[in-house]
Amino acid sequence: MFGMGMPELIIVLVIAFLLFGAKRLPEIGKSVGKTILEFKKAMKEISSDEAPKTEAKQKKNKNKK
């Protein structure tokens, strides 16, 4: 995962725990999860919007030949 091993991951989690505290970590995790989900949705929408345009261009190119 991003070239990080278990020791590095534990160090990052300990630092996050010290900075934000036990009460805030679940809130931060939930926010990060929602952000990633929204990003994935946006990427799917963009790629689905691009697909018809790409197909139309390919059809035009085939008709020209």
mmCIF file of the N, C-alpha and C atoms, coordinates in Angstrom:
data_MODEL
# 
_entry.id   MODEL 
# 
loop_
_atom_site.group_PDB 
_atom_site.id 
_atom_site.type_symbol 
_atom_site.label_atom_id 
_atom_site.label_alt_id 
_atom_site.label_comp_id 
_atom_site.label_asym_id 
_atom_site.label_entity_id 
_atom_site.label_seq_id 
_atom_site.pdbx_PDB_ins_code 
_atom_site.Cartn_x 
_atom_site.Cartn_y 
_atom_site.Cartn_z 
_atom_site.occupancy 
_atom_site.B_iso_or_equiv 
_atom_site.pdbx_formal_charge 
_atom_site.auth_seq_id 
_atom_site.auth_comp_id 
_atom_site.auth_asym_id 
_atom_site.auth_atom_id 
_atom_site.pdbx_PDB_model_num 
ATOM 1   N N  . MET A 1 1  ? 0.851   -1.185 0.000   1.00 0.00 ? 1  MET A N  1 
ATOM 2   C CA . MET A 1 1  ? 0.000   0.000  0.000   1.00 0.00 ? 1  MET A CA 1 
ATOM 3   C C  . MET A 1 1  ? 0.882   1.228  0.000   1.00 0.00 ? 1  MET A C  1 
ATOM 4   N N  . PHE A 1 2  ? 1.046   1.877  -1.111  1.00 0.00 ? 2  PHE A N  1 
ATOM 5   C CA . PHE A 1 2  ? 1.849   3.081  -1.274  1.00 0.00 ? 2  PHE A CA 1 
ATOM 6   C C  . PHE A 1 2  ? 3.290   2.856  -0.856  1.00 0.00 ? 2  PHE A C  1 
ATOM 7   N N  . GLY A 1 3  ? 3.771   1.630  -0.938  1.00 0.00 ? 3  GLY A N  1 
ATOM 8   C CA . GLY A 1 3  ? 5.142   1.332  -0.575  1.00 0.00 ? 3  GLY A CA 1 
ATOM 9   C C  . GLY A 1 3  ? 5.394   1.407  0.921   1.00 0.00 ? 3  GLY A C  1 
ATOM 10  N N  . MET A 1 4  ? 4.327   1.348  1.718   1.00 0.00 ? 4  MET A N  1 
ATOM 11  C CA . MET A 1 4  ? 4.475   1.418  3.171   1.00 0.00 ? 4  MET A CA 1 
ATOM 12  C C  . MET A 1 4  ? 4.309   0.033  3.759   1.00 0.00 ? 4  MET A C  1 
ATOM 13  N N  . GLY A 1 5  ? 5.197   -0.309 4.667   1.00 0.00 ? 5  GLY A N  1 
ATOM 14  C CA . GLY A 1 5  ? 5.090   -1.573 5.373   1.00 0.00 ? 5  GLY A CA 1 
ATOM 15  C C  . GLY A 1 5  ? 4.311   -1.389 6.664   1.00 0.00 ? 5  GLY A C  1 
ATOM 16  N N  . MET A 1 6  ? 4.196   -2.450 7.411   1.00 0.00 ? 6  MET A N  1 
ATOM 17  C CA . MET A 1 6  ? 3.446   -2.411 8.668   1.00 0.00 ? 6  MET A CA 1 
ATOM 18  C C  . MET A 1 6  ? 4.072   -1.441 9.683   1.00 0.00 ? 6  MET A C  1 
ATOM 19  N N  . PRO A 1 7  ? 5.386   -1.422 9.858   1.00 0.00 ? 7  PRO A N  1 
ATOM 20  C CA . PRO A 1 7  ? 5.951   -0.482 10.839  1.00 0.00 ? 7  PRO A CA 1 
ATOM 21  C C  . PRO A 1 7  ? 5.661   0.990  10.501  1.00 0.00 ? 7  PRO A C  1 
ATOM 22  N N  . GLU A 1 8  ? 5.759   1.330  9.216   1.00 0.00 ? 8  GLU A N  1 
ATOM 23  C CA . GLU A 1 8  ? 5.493   2.715  8.816   1.00 0.00 ? 8  GLU A CA 1 
ATOM 24  C C  . GLU A 1 8  ? 4.029   3.078  9.048   1.00 0.00 ? 8  GLU A C  1 
ATOM 25  N N  . LEU A 1 9  ? 3.139   2.135  8.740   1.00 0.00 ? 9  LEU A N  1 
ATOM 26  C CA . LEU A 1 9  ? 1.704   2.371  8.929   1.00 0.00 ? 9  LEU A CA 1 
ATOM 27  C C  . LEU A 1 9  ? 1.378   2.574  10.407  1.00 0.00 ? 9  LEU A C  1 
ATOM 28  N N  . ILE A 1 10 ? 1.997   1.796  11.262  1.00 0.00 ? 10 ILE A N  1 
ATOM 29  C CA . ILE A 1 10 ? 1.770   1.937  12.707  1.00 0.00 ? 10 ILE A CA 1 
ATOM 30  C C  . ILE A 1 10 ? 2.265   3.293  13.191  1.00 0.00 ? 10 ILE A C  1 
ATOM 31  N N  . ILE A 1 11 ? 3.412   3.724  12.709  1.00 0.00 ? 11 ILE A N  1 
ATOM 32  C CA . ILE A 1 11 ? 3.950   5.028  13.107  1.00 0.00 ? 11 ILE A CA 1 
ATOM 33  C C  . ILE A 1 11 ? 3.003   6.146  12.680  1.00 0.00 ? 11 ILE A C  1 
ATOM 34  N N  . VAL A 1 12 ? 2.481   6.075  11.456  1.00 0.00 ? 12 VAL A N  1 
ATOM 35  C CA . VAL A 1 12 ? 1.546   7.095  10.979  1.00 0.00 ? 12 VAL A CA 1 
ATOM 36  C C  . VAL A 1 12 ? 0.288   7.104  11.843  1.00 0.00 ? 12 VAL A C  1 
ATOM 37  N N  . LEU A 1 13 ? -0.233  5.931  12.179  1.00 0.00 ? 13 LEU A N  1 
ATOM 38  C CA . LEU A 1 13 ? -1.434  5.864  13.021  1.00 0.00 ? 13 LEU A CA 1 
ATOM 39  C C  . LEU A 1 13 ? -1.185  6.409  14.425  1.00 0.00 ? 13 LEU A C  1 
ATOM 40  N N  . VAL A 1 14 ? -0.027  6.137  14.987  1.00 0.00 ? 14 VAL A N  1 
ATOM 41  C CA . VAL A 1 14 ? 0.301   6.659  16.320  1.00 0.00 ? 14 VAL A CA 1 
ATOM 42  C C  . VAL A 1 14 ? 0.400   8.183  16.275  1.00 0.00 ? 14 VAL A C  1 
ATOM 43  N N  . ILE A 1 15 ? 1.027   8.713  15.251  1.00 0.00 ? 15 ILE A N  1 
ATOM 44  C CA . ILE A 1 15 ? 1.140   10.172 15.127  1.00 0.00 ? 15 ILE A CA 1 
ATOM 45  C C  . ILE A 1 15 ? -0.237  10.797 14.968  1.00 0.00 ? 15 ILE A C  1 
ATOM 46  N N  . ALA A 1 16 ? -1.095  10.182 14.144  1.00 0.00 ? 16 ALA A N  1 
ATOM 47  C CA . ALA A 1 16 ? -2.462  10.692 13.968  1.00 0.00 ? 16 ALA A CA 1 
ATOM 48  C C  . ALA A 1 16 ? -3.219  10.644 15.284  1.00 0.00 ? 16 ALA A C  1 
ATOM 49  N N  . PHE A 1 17 ? -3.044  9.570  16.038  1.00 0.00 ? 17 PHE A N  1 
ATOM 50  C CA . PHE A 1 17 ? -3.701  9.446  17.337  1.00 0.00 ? 17 PHE A CA 1 
ATOM 51  C C  . PHE A 1 17 ? -3.245  10.545 18.287  1.00 0.00 ? 17 PHE A C  1 
ATOM 52  N N  . LEU A 1 18 ? -1.950  10.832 18.275  1.00 0.00 ? 18 LEU A N  1 
ATOM 53  C CA . LEU A 1 18 ? -1.437  11.869 19.168  1.00 0.00 ? 18 LEU A CA 1 
ATOM 54  C C  . LEU A 1 18 ? -1.903  13.263 18.743  1.00 0.00 ? 18 LEU A C  1 
ATOM 55  N N  . LEU A 1 19 ? -1.987  13.510 17.444  1.00 0.00 ? 19 LEU A N  1 
ATOM 56  C CA . LEU A 1 19 ? -2.384  14.829 16.968  1.00 0.00 ? 19 LEU A CA 1 
ATOM 57  C C  . LEU A 1 19 ? -3.877  15.101 17.155  1.00 0.00 ? 19 LEU A C  1 
ATOM 58  N N  . PHE A 1 20 ? -4.698  14.114 16.846  1.00 0.00 ? 20 PHE A N  1 
ATOM 59  C CA . PHE A 1 20 ? -6.137  14.365 16.823  1.00 0.00 ? 20 PHE A CA 1 
ATOM 60  C C  . PHE A 1 20 ? -6.897  13.792 18.009  1.00 0.00 ? 20 PHE A C  1 
ATOM 61  N N  . GLY A 1 21 ? -6.376  12.806 18.680  1.00 0.00 ? 21 GLY A N  1 
ATOM 62  C CA . GLY A 1 21 ? -7.051  12.220 19.818  1.00 0.00 ? 21 GLY A CA 1 
ATOM 63  C C  . GLY A 1 21 ? -8.011  11.118 19.389  1.00 0.00 ? 21 GLY A C  1 
ATOM 64  N N  . ALA A 1 22 ? -8.435  10.343 20.385  1.00 0.00 ? 22 ALA A N  1 
ATOM 65  C CA . ALA A 1 22 ? -9.264  9.170  20.114  1.00 0.00 ? 22 ALA A CA 1 
ATOM 66  C C  . ALA A 1 22 ? -10.670 9.550  19.667  1.00 0.00 ? 22 ALA A C  1 
ATOM 67  N N  . LYS A 1 23 ? -11.186 10.670 20.101  1.00 0.00 ? 23 LYS A N  1 
ATOM 68  C CA . LYS A 1 23 ? -12.557 11.050 19.749  1.00 0.00 ? 23 LYS A CA 1 
ATOM 69  C C  . LYS A 1 23 ? -12.670 11.524 18.304  1.00 0.00 ? 23 LYS A C  1 
ATOM 70  N N  . ARG A 1 24 ? -11.630 12.167 17.806  1.00 0.00 ? 24 ARG A N  1 
ATOM 71  C CA . ARG A 1 24 ? -11.690 12.752 16.460  1.00 0.00 ? 24 ARG A CA 1 
ATOM 72  C C  . ARG A 1 24 ? -11.317 11.774 15.343  1.00 0.00 ? 24 ARG A C  1 
ATOM 73  N N  . LEU A 1 25 ? -10.560 10.730 15.637  1.00 0.00 ? 25 LEU A N  1 
ATOM 74  C CA . LEU A 1 25 ? -10.109 9.808  14.597  1.00 0.00 ? 25 LEU A CA 1 
ATOM 75  C C  . LEU A 1 25 ? -11.259 9.146  13.829  1.00 0.00 ? 25 LEU A C  1 
ATOM 76  N N  . PRO A 1 26 ? -12.321 8.654  14.485  1.00 0.00 ? 26 PRO A N  1 
ATOM 77  C CA . PRO A 1 26 ? -13.429 8.080  13.708  1.00 0.00 ? 26 PRO A CA 1 
ATOM 78  C C  . PRO A 1 26 ? -14.106 9.109  12.795  1.00 0.00 ? 26 PRO A C  1 
ATOM 79  N N  . GLU A 1 27 ? -14.228 10.335 13.261  1.00 0.00 ? 27 GLU A N  1 
ATOM 80  C CA . GLU A 1 27 ? -14.823 11.397 12.440  1.00 0.00 ? 27 GLU A CA 1 
ATOM 81  C C  . GLU A 1 27 ? -13.962 11.674 11.210  1.00 0.00 ? 27 GLU A C  1 
ATOM 82  N N  . ILE A 1 28 ? -12.669 11.736 11.407  1.00 0.00 ? 28 ILE A N  1 
ATOM 83  C CA . ILE A 1 28 ? -11.746 12.000 10.304  1.00 0.00 ? 28 ILE A CA 1 
ATOM 84  C C  . ILE A 1 28 ? -11.782 10.840 9.306   1.00 0.00 ? 28 ILE A C  1 
ATOM 85  N N  . GLY A 1 29 ? -11.793 9.620  9.805   1.00 0.00 ? 29 GLY A N  1 
ATOM 86  C CA . GLY A 1 29 ? -11.864 8.455  8.928   1.00 0.00 ? 29 GLY A CA 1 
ATOM 87  C C  . GLY A 1 29 ? -13.130 8.443  8.098   1.00 0.00 ? 29 GLY A C  1 
ATOM 88  N N  . LYS A 1 30 ? -14.239 8.785  8.724   1.00 0.00 ? 30 LYS A N  1 
ATOM 89  C CA . LYS A 1 30 ? -15.521 8.830  8.013   1.00 0.00 ? 30 LYS A CA 1 
ATOM 90  C C  . LYS A 1 30 ? -15.493 9.907  6.934   1.00 0.00 ? 30 LYS A C  1 
ATOM 91  N N  . SER A 1 31 ? -14.932 11.057 7.248   1.00 0.00 ? 31 SER A N  1 
ATOM 92  C CA . SER A 1 31 ? -14.839 12.144 6.272   1.00 0.00 ? 31 SER A CA 1 
ATOM 93  C C  . SER A 1 31 ? -13.952 11.761 5.088   1.00 0.00 ? 31 SER A C  1 
ATOM 94  N N  . VAL A 1 32 ? -12.840 11.119 5.372   1.00 0.00 ? 32 VAL A N  1 
ATOM 95  C CA . VAL A 1 32 ? -11.936 10.687 4.304   1.00 0.00 ? 32 VAL A CA 1 
ATOM 96  C C  . VAL A 1 32 ? -12.626 9.647  3.425   1.00 0.00 ? 32 VAL A C  1 
ATOM 97  N N  . GLY A 1 33 ? -13.367 8.729  4.037   1.00 0.00 ? 33 GLY A N  1 
ATOM 98  C CA . GLY A 1 33 ? -14.089 7.716  3.279   1.00 0.00 ? 33 GLY A CA 1 
ATOM 99  C C  . GLY A 1 33 ? -15.134 8.322  2.362   1.00 0.00 ? 33 GLY A C  1 
ATOM 100 N N  . LYS A 1 34 ? -15.879 9.302  2.869   1.00 0.00 ? 34 LYS A N  1 
ATOM 101 C CA . LYS A 1 34 ? -16.886 9.975  2.045   1.00 0.00 ? 34 LYS A CA 1 
ATOM 102 C C  . LYS A 1 34 ? -16.233 10.732 0.896   1.00 0.00 ? 34 LYS A C  1 
ATOM 103 N N  . THR A 1 35 ? -15.098 11.354 1.169   1.00 0.00 ? 35 THR A N  1 
ATOM 104 C CA . THR A 1 35 ? -14.391 12.095 0.123   1.00 0.00 ? 35 THR A CA 1 
ATOM 105 C C  . THR A 1 35 ? -13.930 11.159 -0.987  1.00 0.00 ? 35 THR A C  1 
ATOM 106 N N  . ILE A 1 36 ? -13.383 10.020 -0.621  1.00 0.00 ? 36 ILE A N  1 
ATOM 107 C CA . ILE A 1 36 ? -12.929 9.053  -1.619  1.00 0.00 ? 36 ILE A CA 1 
ATOM 108 C C  . ILE A 1 36 ? -14.106 8.530  -2.429  1.00 0.00 ? 36 ILE A C  1 
ATOM 109 N N  . LEU A 1 37 ? -15.235 8.259  -1.768  1.00 0.00 ? 37 LEU A N  1 
ATOM 110 C CA . LEU A 1 37 ? -16.432 7.781  -2.457  1.00 0.00 ? 37 LEU A CA 1 
ATOM 111 C C  . LEU A 1 37 ? -16.940 8.801  -3.467  1.00 0.00 ? 37 LEU A C  1 
ATOM 112 N N  . GLU A 1 38 ? -16.997 10.064 -3.075  1.00 0.00 ? 38 GLU A N  1 
ATOM 113 C CA . GLU A 1 38 ? -17.446 11.119 -3.983  1.00 0.00 ? 38 GLU A CA 1 
ATOM 114 C C  . GLU A 1 38 ? -16.491 11.283 -5.163  1.00 0.00 ? 38 GLU A C  1 
ATOM 115 N N  . PHE A 1 39 ? -15.204 11.152 -4.903  1.00 0.00 ? 39 PHE A N  1 
ATOM 116 C CA . PHE A 1 39 ? -14.207 11.255 -5.967  1.00 0.00 ? 39 PHE A CA 1 
ATOM 117 C C  . PHE A 1 39 ? -14.395 10.128 -6.982  1.00 0.00 ? 39 PHE A C  1 
ATOM 118 N N  . LYS A 1 40 ? -14.621 8.910  -6.489  1.00 0.00 ? 40 LYS A N  1 
ATOM 119 C CA . LYS A 1 40 ? -14.837 7.772  -7.385  1.00 0.00 ? 40 LYS A CA 1 
ATOM 120 C C  . LYS A 1 40 ? -16.103 7.959  -8.211  1.00 0.00 ? 40 LYS A C  1 
ATOM 121 N N  . LYS A 1 41 ? -17.173 8.478  -7.587  1.00 0.00 ? 41 LYS A N  1 
ATOM 122 C CA . LYS A 1 41 ? -18.413 8.744  -8.320  1.00 0.00 ? 41 LYS A CA 1 
ATOM 123 C C  . LYS A 1 41 ? -18.176 9.758  -9.432  1.00 0.00 ? 41 LYS A C  1 
ATOM 124 N N  . ALA A 1 42 ? -17.450 10.808 -9.124  1.00 0.00 ? 42 ALA A N  1 
ATOM 125 C CA . ALA A 1 42 ? -17.166 11.843 -10.117 1.00 0.00 ? 42 ALA A CA 1 
ATOM 126 C C  . ALA A 1 42 ? -16.345 11.278 -11.265 1.00 0.00 ? 42 ALA A C  1 
ATOM 127 N N  . MET A 1 43 ? -15.375 10.436 -10.961 1.00 0.00 ? 43 MET A N  1 
ATOM 128 C CA . MET A 1 43 ? -14.548 9.837  -12.005 1.00 0.00 ? 43 MET A CA 1 
ATOM 129 C C  . MET A 1 43 ? -15.385 8.928  -12.906 1.00 0.00 ? 43 MET A C  1 
ATOM 130 N N  . LYS A 1 44 ? -16.327 8.177  -12.330 1.00 0.00 ? 44 LYS A N  1 
ATOM 131 C CA . LYS A 1 44 ? -17.194 7.319  -13.127 1.00 0.00 ? 44 LYS A CA 1 
ATOM 132 C C  . LYS A 1 44 ? -18.099 8.155  -14.024 1.00 0.00 ? 44 LYS A C  1 
ATOM 133 N N  . GLU A 1 45 ? -18.622 9.263  -13.499 1.00 0.00 ? 45 GLU A N  1 
ATOM 134 C CA . GLU A 1 45 ? -19.480 10.135 -14.287 1.00 0.00 ? 45 GLU A CA 1 
ATOM 135 C C  . GLU A 1 45 ? -18.703 10.741 -15.458 1.00 0.00 ? 45 GLU A C  1 
ATOM 136 N N  . ILE A 1 46 ? -17.492 11.148 -15.195 1.00 0.00 ? 46 ILE A N  1 
ATOM 137 C CA . ILE A 1 46 ? -16.668 11.748 -16.251 1.00 0.00 ? 46 ILE A CA 1 
ATOM 138 C C  . ILE A 1 46 ? -16.377 10.701 -17.324 1.00 0.00 ? 46 ILE A C  1 
ATOM 139 N N  . SER A 1 47 ? -16.005 9.502  -16.903 1.00 0.00 ? 47 SER A N  1 
ATOM 140 C CA . SER A 1 47 ? -15.679 8.467  -17.886 1.00 0.00 ? 47 SER A CA 1 
ATOM 141 C C  . SER A 1 47 ? -16.919 8.023  -18.651 1.00 0.00 ? 47 SER A C  1 
ATOM 142 N N  . SER A 1 48 ? -18.085 8.004  -18.020 1.00 0.00 ? 48 SER A N  1 
ATOM 143 C CA . SER A 1 48 ? -19.304 7.620  -18.736 1.00 0.00 ? 48 SER A CA 1 
ATOM 144 C C  . SER A 1 48 ? -19.737 8.726  -19.695 1.00 0.00 ? 48 SER A C  1 
ATOM 145 N N  . ASP A 1 49 ? -19.443 9.975  -19.369 1.00 0.00 ? 49 ASP A N  1 
ATOM 146 C CA . ASP A 1 49 ? -19.741 11.086 -20.280 1.00 0.00 ? 49 ASP A CA 1 
ATOM 147 C C  . ASP A 1 49 ? -18.800 11.058 -21.486 1.00 0.00 ? 49 ASP A C  1 
ATOM 148 N N  . GLU A 1 50 ? -17.582 10.615 -21.291 1.00 0.00 ? 50 GLU A N  1 
ATOM 149 C CA . GLU A 1 50 ? -16.585 10.576 -22.358 1.00 0.00 ? 50 GLU A CA 1 
ATOM 150 C C  . GLU A 1 50 ? -16.854 9.429  -23.331 1.00 0.00 ? 50 GLU A C  1 
ATOM 151 N N  . ALA A 1 51 ? -17.422 8.325  -22.861 1.00 0.00 ? 51 ALA A N  1 
ATOM 152 C CA . ALA A 1 51 ? -17.611 7.138  -23.694 1.00 0.00 ? 51 ALA A CA 1 
ATOM 153 C C  . ALA A 1 51 ? -18.442 7.419  -24.949 1.00 0.00 ? 51 ALA A C  1 
ATOM 154 N N  . PRO A 1 52 ? -19.611 8.059  -24.869 1.00 0.00 ? 52 PRO A N  1 
ATOM 155 C CA . PRO A 1 52 ? -20.375 8.318  -26.095 1.00 0.00 ? 52 PRO A CA 1 
ATOM 156 C C  . PRO A 1 52 ? -19.634 9.224  -27.081 1.00 0.00 ? 52 PRO A C  1 
ATOM 157 N N  . LYS A 1 53 ? -18.895 10.195 -26.574 1.00 0.00 ? 53 LYS A N  1 
ATOM 158 C CA . LYS A 1 53 ? -18.137 11.090 -27.443 1.00 0.00 ? 53 LYS A CA 1 
ATOM 159 C C  . LYS A 1 53 ? -17.054 10.321 -28.181 1.00 0.00 ? 53 LYS A C  1 
ATOM 160 N N  . THR A 1 54 ? -16.382 9.433  -27.472 1.00 0.00 ? 54 THR A N  1 
ATOM 161 C CA . THR A 1 54 ? -15.320 8.647  -28.079 1.00 0.00 ? 54 THR A CA 1 
ATOM 162 C C  . THR A 1 54 ? -15.886 7.721  -29.150 1.00 0.00 ? 54 THR A C  1 
ATOM 163 N N  . GLU A 1 55 ? -17.032 7.103  -28.860 1.00 0.00 ? 55 GLU A N  1 
ATOM 164 C CA . GLU A 1 55 ? -17.659 6.209  -29.832 1.00 0.00 ? 55 GLU A CA 1 
ATOM 165 C C  . GLU A 1 55 ? -18.084 6.976  -31.079 1.00 0.00 ? 55 GLU A C  1 
ATOM 166 N N  . ALA A 1 56 ? -18.608 8.168  -30.908 1.00 0.00 ? 56 ALA A N  1 
ATOM 167 C CA . ALA A 1 56 ? -19.032 8.977  -32.048 1.00 0.00 ? 56 ALA A CA 1 
ATOM 168 C C  . ALA A 1 56 ? -17.834 9.345  -32.921 1.00 0.00 ? 56 ALA A C  1 
ATOM 169 N N  . LYS A 1 57 ? -16.709 9.681  -32.305 1.00 0.00 ? 57 LYS A N  1 
ATOM 170 C CA . LYS A 1 57 ? -15.502 10.019 -33.054 1.00 0.00 ? 57 LYS A CA 1 
ATOM 171 C C  . LYS A 1 57 ? -14.996 8.805  -33.836 1.00 0.00 ? 57 LYS A C  1 
ATOM 172 N N  . GLN A 1 58 ? -15.065 7.630  -33.215 1.00 0.00 ? 58 GLN A N  1 
ATOM 173 C CA . GLN A 1 58 ? -14.601 6.425  -33.891 1.00 0.00 ? 58 GLN A CA 1 
ATOM 174 C C  . GLN A 1 58 ? -15.483 6.112  -35.100 1.00 0.00 ? 58 GLN A C  1 
ATOM 175 N N  . LYS A 1 59 ? -16.787 6.309  -34.967 1.00 0.00 ? 59 LYS A N  1 
ATOM 176 C CA . LYS A 1 59 ? -17.703 6.069  -36.079 1.00 0.00 ? 59 LYS A CA 1 
ATOM 177 C C  . LYS A 1 59 ? -17.431 7.036  -37.225 1.00 0.00 ? 59 LYS A C  1 
ATOM 178 N N  . LYS A 1 60 ? -17.143 8.306  -36.901 1.00 0.00 ? 60 LYS A N  1 
ATOM 179 C CA . LYS A 1 60 ? -16.832 9.291  -37.932 1.00 0.00 ? 60 LYS A CA 1 
ATOM 180 C C  . LYS A 1 60 ? -15.569 8.894  -38.687 1.00 0.00 ? 60 LYS A C  1 
ATOM 181 N N  . ASN A 1 61 ? -14.553 8.432  -37.928 1.00 0.00 ? 61 ASN A N  1 
ATOM 182 C CA . ASN A 1 61 ? -13.293 8.041  -38.549 1.00 0.00 ? 61 ASN A CA 1 
ATOM 183 C C  . ASN A 1 61 ? -13.480 6.832  -39.463 1.00 0.00 ? 61 ASN A C  1 
ATOM 184 N N  . LYS A 1 62 ? -14.327 5.898  -39.086 1.00 0.00 ? 62 LYS A N  1 
ATOM 185 C CA . LYS A 1 62 ? -14.589 4.721  -39.913 1.00 0.00 ? 62 LYS A CA 1 
ATOM 186 C C  . LYS A 1 62 ? -15.323 5.125  -41.196 1.00 0.00 ? 62 LYS A C  1 
ATOM 187 N N  . ASN A 1 63 ? -16.234 6.072  -41.075 1.00 0.00 ? 63 ASN A N  1 
ATOM 188 C CA . ASN A 1 63 ? -17.002 6.528  -42.242 1.00 0.00 ? 63 ASN A CA 1 
ATOM 189 C C  . ASN A 1 63 ? -16.115 7.279  -43.236 1.00 0.00 ? 63 ASN A C  1 
ATOM 190 N N  . LYS A 1 64 ? -15.108 7.973  -42.773 1.00 0.00 ? 64 LYS A N  1 
ATOM 191 C CA . LYS A 1 64 ? -14.211 8.728  -43.640 1.00 0.00 ? 64 LYS A CA 1 
ATOM 192 C C  . LYS A 1 64 ? -13.311 7.817  -44.458 1.00 0.00 ? 64 LYS A C  1 
ATOM 193 N N  . LYS A 1 65 ? -12.988 6.668  -43.928 1.00 0.00 ? 65 LYS A N  1 
ATOM 194 C CA . LYS A 1 65 ? -12.071 5.743  -44.611 1.00 0.00 ? 65 LYS A CA 1 
ATOM 195 C C  . LYS A 1 65 ? -12.826 5.068  -45.687 1.00 0.00 ? 65 LYS A C  1 
# 
